[in-house]
Structure formats: structure tokens, C-alpha cells
Amino acid sequence: MSERRDLEIIADLVPAGSRVLDLGCGTGELLAHLRDHKGCTGYGIELDDANVLACVQRGIDVIQLNLEDGLALFDDHSFDVVLQLDTLQHLRKTENMLRETARVGRIGIVSFPNFAHWANRLHVLQGRMPITRALPYQWYDTPNIRVGTYADFELLAQRCGLAVTDSFGLQGGEVVRWWPNLRASVAVFRFGQR
Amino acid sequence: MPSLGSVTAQQMHFSDPLPLRSGATLPAYDLCFETYGTLNAERSNAVLVCHALNASHHVAGLNEQGQAGWWDNLVGPGKPLDTARYFVIGVNNLGSCFGSTGPMHINPETGRVWGADFPVLTVEDWVDAQVRLVQRLGIAQLAAVLGGSLGGMQALAWTLRHPDKLRHCLAVATAPNLSAQNIAFNEVARRAIVTDPDFQGGHFYAHGVVPQRGLRVARMIGHITYLAEDAMETKFGRELKAEELAYTTQGVEFQIESYLRHQGDKFSAYFDANTYLLITRALDYFDPARDHGGSLTRAFEGARGNQFLLVSFTTDWRFAPARSREIVKALVDNRIAVSYAEIDAPHGHDAFLLEDPRYHGVMRAYFERIAQEFAA
């Protein structure tokens, strides 16, 4: 189960006892894991009705918000960690969201599908948009409105004044530190504010 | 869905004077209430349900007149607030006209009907009276206090004034205070009542009349604000009452007029004019931030041990989602446990009384989570 492994790898980046804000928390699986195994507290943010319900059923505190409206609800540095996992690619105001993440949390952790993964490159070389585990949608029917690469994010992080403290790729439930832009389907960045 | 079946209201007398926020004191009073379900041995499964403007202690089941309670779709066996697990209390607020002490009753100090002299009440006063009722029922701490609209304000006030006497607060379609527009609507309603010649300065009981015209108009304006514009358009549009226009300025031409007049007539036949004034004023006065230098965040400092569920409805323009988000922000600032659901429902403010699978799903899930605390 590489998804389960991915979740554990991300959870390892979160210090025990942290106050966590999970942007786009889905069904609250990671927050529940952090609560049960690392004594973390905090909230999930979610837009989807079914996911909000799933969080309440799980006993996770969830706040139903559209992230495109920003994080005005949260004061500067009011969380130890702000997570933004597999969410960035769905947001129109990507740059704003990154700056907000860095404003609200002392540590930001972002993950997103890496478009430069070799499998994707192969699809594009054949003249077609990729359809893979990390990017499972047809080009005309995808919620991913921002597709970027591991290398692209490094530049955006610099532009947003983020101090990247760790970054790696994820592939098949394993951490990829050697040529992640080519070898990993998912990119992970941990950063603070400069 | 199964209902509770027939339920019976109870009365409880309180002879300890109740100090009110205005500085006045209510010398003695009765509260009318109903209970459903069974209090467990640990007395840990009690939920208080607070009512809004025109509702009462009759929350669920069928009363002696065979009328279903105002939140019967939410409260009962197998319903989101499941009476098979919870002991549920519905209480009629002071100043209301459904059995608890109100302006239509005798002032023991004068021997005359209170009328307009009934002391002005606040949400906090209601909550203080509810606290005494809960104590007398032998419950030291409620599992939850639940309310919608004005009832939601009471649920919030419980956490602000008596945070150790409840664990969870469920506040639906509510606000941290009324906006200028809200107060404006209330004032129009009050002026309609007060300027009705039959109001007699609030002492109409002695004259054997009721200011029904004023009450009708008050209800009509209130009703408009409970509905979303789109929902009203869908339900009524420009539909005519008769087949052809009659070109009359005073008769009913449109279905919406007919509907509002019908609602006004119904309401004016059972609701008390002084109660309407008192309850709308309690709404106007509610403003916990005002007691804390204008900071809602500071107002909730004392509620750090409580857990919250807030629910709002996208088309509710009377208590809009943005107002609930203000409360969420104040709770988050205090690191208080809160979940917030914004339900995309077309019915406006009235949505909190209606059955919606997403809304009731969240309510059910939250009550199941609370039940795990005392079932364990």
C-alpha cells in the first residue's frame, strides 16, 4: 500500500504534539493518524460535503471552506504545521495559497503530482497527455488546473520567499532523493518563511 | 421516520428571584418544558434544545392537540438526535406565550397582568433560567446544548456564561450578534405592533382585544426574511390568486400576498404581542463581543473546555454563513475544538428547520461522536 506509506512518510515530517492545519484534508485520514500516533491537534479544511461528513464521523475537527477564499480565518503563525497535500494543483490562486500557508504556519508541507516524472515525459514524447496513478484524469476532465514539476516548484518557492528545509520525491511508497524531478511521481516540499 | 408519539408538557416553579441583565429582577416564575428519552445512571446523556422566536418547549413528538414538535424531523427515536440514546429537554423561554411565565400572566407584586411592564429579557437571562431548570432535573453537566437561529445564540451563551455546565455546543444558522439590517427588520415589526390601536400601550389584555393587525404585519415581514429570494421565486413567482387581474389596490392579486396574509392570520391568532416585542429585543441585545471590548475572541476565552459544531446555510441572508464564520474564527483563535459545515441549501434561514440529508448527516455524525463519550 504505497498510499499508506506516503501518508506515513508525510506524517514523519510533522513534529509530535504539533498544532496542525490540513488544507484540503479529504476524509481526515492524515489528521486522525497524527492525532492517534503523534498527539497532534488542529483542524482540517475541506470544501466537499461528503469529506466534511467523513471527518465529523471520524471525530476530526473540520471547517468547511473554499480555499480560494484565502485563510483570513487564521492568524499569522497560529499553527506549527500547515499541510497542503495533493491540493495545490486544484487551486487557481496557487501563489497566494503558498504565501498564506507560510503566513499561517511555522512549517509548511506541500505535495503535488510531479509532471516531470519520466512516465509523464514518455506520454508527452508520444504526443499525449499522461494518465498515471498520480495524474489519473483525461486532459479534458481533470480537476488539476495547475500542473507543475518538482523543479518548477523550487523556483516558485524562491519567488514566494519560502525557505525550503527539505524536499524529496515519492514513488511507489518510497522516498526519492536522487533525481526526484525525473524519478518521482509525487513532489514533497517542507518549508518555512525566510 | 418514527416519531416519539404523544408527549406531555411539564411545569416547574422557581421561587428564587432571577436577577436580570437589565438590573431588574423576576420575583418568581414557572418554566414549561418537555423531556424525551431516559436520563442514564451517570446523568451524562442530557441535551438541551433551545428555541427560536416563535417556537416553544414542544420540540418533538405529538402534543395534546396532536401537533408535531417544531424540530420533530431532527429529534426522536432513530433520528439525528436519537432519543433512544439521549435525554432531550425542550424548554419554553421566559416571556414567551406557550406556558412559561410571560407578559400575559399576573405580576405577583401588583396582582395585575404584567403586560408591557414585564421585565425586558436577554438571551443571557433565558440561559440563566435554563441553568436552574437543568440543575433541578439533577443534571450537573449537559452533554450538549443545541439551538438554531436565536436558539443558537442561547447555545453560545451557555458556553460563555456556564462553560462547565455543558460539553458540546451545537449552534445552527446563528450569528454573534444582529446586523443593522436584522435590527431594522425587528424594529419594523415592533412598530407594526406598537402602533396598532388595539395594542393599548401593551395592556390590551384588560381591554379584551388583541393587536392582531400589528402581529400580522410583524409576521409577514419576518416571514420574508426567513426565505431565500430564489426559493420564493420558485414557489410563488408572479403567480396570480385568481385567473385575471382585478385591478385592486387592497385585494389580493398575487399568490405571495395570499401566502403572507395567511401566515400573518395564523400567527396573530396564537402569538402574544408583548412576547413578540420581548423576543425581538432579546435578539437585538445579544452581543457577547460587546462585553469584551468588542472582541469575540476574548468573549470565548472561557469556553476553551467546550467543543463546538456550527452549521450555516448558503442562502440564509438573515444569518448568513459569514456570520457563522466570525464565530468559527473566534473559536479557532482560542484553539477551541470546532467543526463547521456550510450547507448548500436553497431554503434560506428556514433551512435549519427542514430535512436535508447533508445537514442532518452532519448533525447525526456529531451526535454519534458525543454518544461515544458516555457509551464508553
Contacts between the chains, C-beta under 8 A, distances in Angstrom:
chain1	res1	chain2	res2	distance
A	19	B	335	7.2
A	41	B	335	7.6
A	43	B	332	7.0
A	43	B	338	7.5
A	49	B	341	7.9
A	49	B	343	7.8
A	49	B	344	7.4
A	49	B	358	5.0
A	52	B	339	8.0
A	52	B	341	5.5
A	52	B	362	6.8
A	53	B	358	7.2
A	53	B	361	5.1
A	53	B	362	5.8
A	53	B	365	6.0
A	55	B	339	7.2
A	56	B	309	7.7
A	56	B	339	5.6
A	56	B	341	7.6
A	56	B	362	5.5
A	56	B	365	4.1
A	56	B	366	5.5
A	56	B	369	6.9
A	57	B	365	4.5
A	57	B	368	7.4
A	57	B	369	7.6
A	59	B	369	5.2
A	59	B	372	7.8
A	61	B	337	5.3
A	61	B	338	6.0
A	61	B	339	5.1
A	62	B	339	5.2
A	62	B	340	7.5
A	63	B	328	6.1
A	63	B	332	7.7
A	63	B	338	7.1
A	63	B	339	7.0
A	63	B	340	4.6
A	64	B	340	5.7
A	64	B	341	5.1
A	64	B	342	4.6
A	65	B	325	7.9
A	65	B	340	7.9
A	65	B	342	7.7
A	73	B	325	6.6
A	73	B	328	6.4
A	73	B	329	5.0
A	73	B	332	6.1
A	74	B	332	6.5
A	75	B	333	6.6
A	78	B	332	7.6
A	78	B	333	7.7
